[in-house]
Amino acid sequence: MHALLITGFCGGLTTFSSFSHDAFAMVQKGQWVKFVLYVVPSVALGLLFVWLGMLIAK
């Protein structure tokens, strides 16, 4: 159980770090449209799927 929890935690951190790094690189390059088209749907869909998962789990 410990290994699964650590793997999930570290996997989540590295995924978020990659997402943040990519988004930050777009900002540094002045690619604002690309940034918005990357960040807004990613966050919105993430929240939508969390909500759906919670609905299904009830």
C-alpha positions as CSV (number, residue, x, y, z in Angstrom):
1,M,0.0,0.0,0.0
2,H,2.9,2.4,0.9
3,A,4.5,1.9,-2.6
4,L,1.2,2.6,-4.3
5,L,0.6,5.8,-2.4
6,I,4.1,7.1,-2.9
7,T,3.9,6.3,-6.7
8,G,0.6,8.0,-7.0
9,F,1.8,11.1,-5.1
10,C,5.1,11.4,-7.0
11,G,3.4,10.7,-10.3
12,G,0.9,13.5,-9.6
13,L,3.7,15.9,-8.7
14,T,5.7,15.2,-11.8
15,T,2.6,15.5,-14.0
16,F,1.7,18.9,-12.5
17,S,5.3,20.0,-12.7
18,S,5.4,19.2,-16.5
19,F,2.1,21.0,-17.0
20,S,3.4,24.0,-15.1
21,H,6.7,24.0,-16.9
22,D,5.1,23.8,-20.4
23,A,2.6,26.6,-19.5
24,F,5.4,28.8,-18.1
25,A,7.5,28.3,-21.2
26,M,4.6,29.5,-23.3
27,V,4.3,32.7,-21.2
28,Q,8.1,33.3,-21.5
29,K,7.8,33.0,-25.3
30,G,4.8,35.3,-25.4
31,Q,2.6,32.6,-26.8
32,W,-0.5,33.8,-25.0
33,V,-3.1,32.3,-27.3
34,K,-1.4,28.9,-27.0
35,F,-1.1,29.3,-23.3
36,V,-4.8,30.1,-22.8
37,L,-5.8,27.2,-25.2
38,Y,-3.6,24.9,-23.1
39,V,-4.3,26.0,-19.5
40,V,-8.0,26.8,-19.6
41,P,-9.3,23.6,-21.1
42,S,-6.9,21.5,-19.0
43,V,-8.1,23.0,-15.7
44,A,-11.8,23.1,-16.8
45,L,-11.8,19.5,-17.9
46,G,-9.9,18.4,-14.8
47,L,-12.5,20.0,-12.6
48,L,-15.4,18.6,-14.7
49,F,-14.0,15.1,-14.4
50,V,-13.5,15.4,-10.7
51,W,-17.1,16.5,-10.3
52,L,-18.3,13.7,-12.5
53,G,-16.2,11.2,-10.5
54,M,-17.7,12.4,-7.3
55,L,-21.2,12.2,-8.7
56,I,-20.6,8.6,-9.9
57,A,-19.1,7.6,-6.6
58,K,-22.1,8.7,-4.6
